[in-house]
Amino acid sequence: DDNTLDDLVEDIEALRLAAARTPDEKVLLRGGSWGMTVACAYAAKYPDKVAGLVLRLPFLARQVDTEWNYAPGGALAQRYPAAYA
């Protein structure tokens, strides 16, 4: 509840501001899976602060993606049935 996508986007902005030499300095974001989703959300909210994105292994966080990963019969349950149980 206290670690939402919006919170993570604002964390990136706080880090960018802390590391920037000027307030307008742009950041290059790299992310995979959930990190890719967070990087895209940051770029959507702060497009003028992003120099570029390096993205891999997309996790789009759609309902179908979440179900495939975590629902009964999904990837986690199929690959690691004992852990899923």
C-alpha contacts under 8 A as a table, 3 or more apart, distances in Angstrom:
res1	aa1	res2	aa2	distance
1	D	4	T	6.53
2	D	7	D	7.81
3	N	7	D	5.84
3	N	8	L	6.90
4	T	7	D	5.01
4	T	8	L	6.36
5	L	8	L	5.08
5	L	9	V	6.22
5	L	38	V	6.69
5	L	41	A	7.80
6	D	9	V	5.06
6	D	10	E	6.24
7	D	10	E	5.14
7	D	11	D	6.17
8	L	11	D	4.88
8	L	12	I	6.38
8	L	38	V	6.98
9	V	12	I	5.23
9	V	13	E	6.43
9	V	38	V	6.56
9	V	39	A	7.71
9	V	41	A	6.76
9	V	42	Y	5.13
10	E	13	E	4.94
10	E	14	A	6.12
10	E	42	Y	7.99
11	D	14	A	5.06
11	D	15	L	6.19
12	I	15	L	5.05
12	I	16	R	6.06
12	I	42	Y	7.49
13	E	16	R	4.98
13	E	17	L	6.15
13	E	42	Y	7.97
14	A	17	L	5.18
14	A	18	A	6.12
15	L	18	A	5.03
15	L	19	A	6.13
16	R	19	A	5.29
16	R	20	A	5.77
16	R	26	K	7.90
16	R	27	V	6.78
17	L	20	A	5.19
17	L	23	P	6.33
20	A	23	P	6.36
20	A	24	D	7.87
20	A	25	E	5.73
20	A	26	K	7.95
21	R	25	E	6.75
22	T	25	E	5.38
24	D	49	K	6.80
25	E	49	K	6.82
26	K	48	D	7.52
26	K	49	K	4.56
26	K	50	V	5.04
26	K	51	A	5.29
27	V	49	K	6.29
27	V	50	V	4.99
27	V	51	A	5.41
27	V	52	G	7.23
28	L	50	V	6.06
28	L	51	A	5.17
28	L	52	G	4.92
28	L	53	L	5.89
28	L	54	V	7.75
29	L	39	A	6.20
29	L	50	V	7.45
29	L	52	G	6.40
29	L	53	L	4.92
29	L	54	V	6.24
30	R	35	G	7.73
30	R	36	M	7.08
30	R	39	A	7.05
30	R	53	L	5.78
30	R	54	V	4.55
30	R	55	L	5.83
31	G	34	W	7.56
31	G	35	G	4.44
31	G	36	M	4.16
31	G	37	T	7.72
31	G	38	V	7.79
31	G	39	A	6.35
31	G	54	V	6.50
31	G	55	L	5.24
31	G	56	R	6.49
32	G	35	G	4.94
32	G	36	M	4.55
32	G	37	T	7.80
32	G	55	L	5.84
32	G	56	R	4.68
32	G	57	L	5.24
32	G	58	P	6.39
32	G	59	F	7.92
33	S	36	M	5.25
33	S	37	T	6.72
33	S	56	R	6.76
33	S	57	L	4.97
33	S	58	P	4.84
33	S	59	F	4.71
34	W	37	T	5.01
34	W	38	V	6.33
34	W	58	P	7.39
34	W	59	F	5.66
34	W	60	L	7.85
34	W	61	A	7.94
35	G	38	V	5.01
35	G	39	A	6.08
36	M	39	A	5.03
36	M	40	C	6.14
36	M	55	L	5.66
36	M	56	R	6.79
36	M	57	L	7.61
36	M	58	P	6.19
36	M	59	F	7.07
37	T	40	C	5.18
37	T	41	A	6.19
37	T	58	P	7.14
37	T	59	F	6.31
37	T	60	L	6.16
37	T	61	A	7.46
38	V	41	A	5.06
38	V	42	Y	6.18
39	A	42	Y	5.09
39	A	43	A	6.19
39	A	53	L	7.48
40	C	43	A	4.99
40	C	44	A	6.10
40	C	53	L	8.00
41	A	44	A	5.08
41	A	45	K	6.31
42	Y	45	K	5.21
42	Y	46	Y	5.86
42	Y	47	P	7.68
43	A	46	Y	5.12
43	A	47	P	4.80
43	A	49	K	7.62
43	A	50	V	6.18
44	A	47	P	5.66
46	Y	49	K	5.44
46	Y	50	V	6.95
47	P	50	V	5.55
50	V	53	L	7.62
55	L	58	P	7.32
59	F	65	D	7.12
60	L	65	D	6.84
61	A	65	D	5.83
61	A	66	T	6.11
62	R	65	D	5.15
62	R	66	T	6.28
63	Q	66	T	5.17
63	Q	67	E	6.12
64	V	67	E	5.15
64	V	68	W	6.08
65	D	68	W	5.10
65	D	69	N	6.28
66	T	69	N	5.24
66	T	70	Y	5.93
66	T	71	A	7.44
67	E	70	Y	5.28
67	E	71	A	4.71
67	E	74	G	6.49
68	W	71	A	6.21
68	W	73	G	7.79
68	W	74	G	4.52
68	W	75	A	5.90
69	N	74	G	5.23
69	N	75	A	4.94
69	N	76	L	5.69
70	Y	74	G	5.70
70	Y	75	A	6.86
70	Y	76	L	5.89
70	Y	77	A	7.12
71	A	74	G	5.07
71	A	76	L	7.95
71	A	77	A	7.36
72	P	77	A	5.99
73	G	76	L	7.97
73	G	77	A	5.63
73	G	78	Q	6.08
74	G	77	A	5.42
74	G	78	Q	6.09
75	A	78	Q	5.12
75	A	79	R	5.92
76	L	79	R	5.26
76	L	80	Y	5.62
76	L	81	P	7.16
76	L	84	Y	6.48
77	A	80	Y	5.46
77	A	81	P	4.69
77	A	82	A	7.97
77	A	83	A	7.76
77	A	84	Y	5.17
77	A	85	A	7.66
78	Q	81	P	5.71
80	Y	83	A	5.43
80	Y	84	Y	6.07
81	P	84	Y	5.00
81	P	85	A	6.09
82	A	85	A	5.18
